């Protein structure tokens, strides 16, 4: 499974970095072939998935295009994905 294969839910939340020119980010559950597999963050305008955390075949946490924790502009997105993934696991 590649990050390009994931689709987003129509329900989710948005955020910005408050830096002019940065994309609006959309967080939602990530789907593969219509089944929920994890959580992702998309560029709201282009609808391109930027990063995702999915549940692997062996029920392990798998990162697709993991956000660099040292990227201060996107560190909030990584934290949001980690928190959202914990909620996903409980549902």
Backbone torsions as a table, in degrees:
resi	resn	phi	psi	omega
1	UNK	NA	132.5	178.4
2	UNK	-110.2	159.7	-178.5
3	UNK	-60.4	-30.4	180.0
4	UNK	-69.0	-17.6	-179.0
5	UNK	-82.1	-11.0	-176.4
6	UNK	-84.3	143.5	172.9
7	UNK	-119.0	158.5	-177.3
8	UNK	-104.5	161.7	173.7
9	UNK	-77.9	158.0	175.0
10	UNK	-79.2	-10.3	177.9
11	UNK	-106.8	139.0	179.3
12	UNK	175.7	-161.3	178.7
13	UNK	-134.2	159.1	179.9
14	UNK	-120.1	157.4	173.6
15	UNK	-154.2	165.3	176.2
16	UNK	-134.5	164.0	175.8
17	UNK	-92.6	-4.5	-176.6
18	UNK	64.1	20.2	175.1
19	UNK	-105.3	121.0	-178.8
20	UNK	-52.1	133.3	178.5
21	UNK	92.6	-16.6	177.3
22	UNK	-73.5	149.4	-178.3
23	UNK	-73.4	154.9	168.2
24	UNK	-78.1	132.1	-178.0
25	UNK	-100.4	141.2	179.2
26	UNK	-121.4	123.5	-179.5
27	UNK	-106.7	133.2	175.1
28	UNK	-161.3	176.0	172.8
29	UNK	-65.5	148.0	178.5
30	UNK	-103.7	136.4	-178.6
31	UNK	-118.9	145.7	174.5
32	UNK	-129.3	117.6	-177.7
33	UNK	53.2	40.9	175.3
34	UNK	82.9	-0.9	-179.1
35	UNK	-111.4	136.7	178.6
36	UNK	-67.6	128.7	-178.2
37	UNK	-123.5	-8.6	-178.5
38	UNK	165.9	-148.5	-178.9
39	UNK	-130.9	155.7	-179.7
40	UNK	-149.4	168.3	174.3
41	UNK	-126.2	131.1	-177.2
42	UNK	-118.5	151.5	167.1
43	UNK	-73.0	118.8	-173.3
44	UNK	-59.2	-41.0	-175.7
45	UNK	-73.0	-47.6	-175.2
46	UNK	-90.2	-13.3	-177.0
47	UNK	62.4	23.4	177.4
48	UNK	-86.2	130.9	176.9
49	UNK	-73.4	123.4	-177.5
50	UNK	-91.3	-34.5	-178.4
51	UNK	-163.1	152.5	179.1
52	UNK	-151.5	154.8	170.6
53	UNK	-122.6	122.9	-178.2
54	UNK	-123.7	164.1	176.0
55	UNK	-90.1	117.6	-177.5
56	UNK	-73.8	175.6	-179.4
57	UNK	-57.7	-33.5	-179.7
58	UNK	-98.3	23.1	178.9
59	UNK	64.7	24.3	177.5
60	UNK	-95.3	159.7	178.0
61	UNK	-78.2	124.4	-179.6
62	UNK	-121.8	128.2	177.3
63	UNK	-95.2	133.5	171.7
64	UNK	-112.1	117.4	-177.8
65	UNK	55.9	57.2	-175.9
66	UNK	-58.6	137.2	177.3
67	UNK	-73.4	133.6	177.9
68	UNK	-67.0	120.2	-179.6
69	UNK	-62.8	-16.4	178.2
70	UNK	-87.4	-5.7	177.7
71	UNK	-80.8	96.8	-174.3
72	UNK	-59.2	-29.7	-179.6
73	UNK	-70.2	-27.2	-176.3
74	UNK	-113.9	2.6	-176.9
75	UNK	-61.9	-33.4	176.2
76	UNK	-64.7	-35.3	178.6
77	UNK	-66.7	-40.2	177.9
78	UNK	-63.6	-43.8	178.3
79	UNK	-61.5	-43.2	179.4
80	UNK	-62.8	-42.2	178.2
81	UNK	-63.2	-44.2	179.9
82	UNK	-59.9	-45.5	179.6
83	UNK	-65.1	-43.6	-179.3
84	UNK	-65.4	-34.5	179.5
85	UNK	-66.1	-37.7	177.8
86	UNK	-62.6	-39.8	176.7
87	UNK	-65.3	-43.0	179.0
88	UNK	-56.8	-42.8	-178.7
89	UNK	-63.9	-30.1	-178.1
90	UNK	-80.3	-17.4	-177.3
91	UNK	-90.8	NA	NA
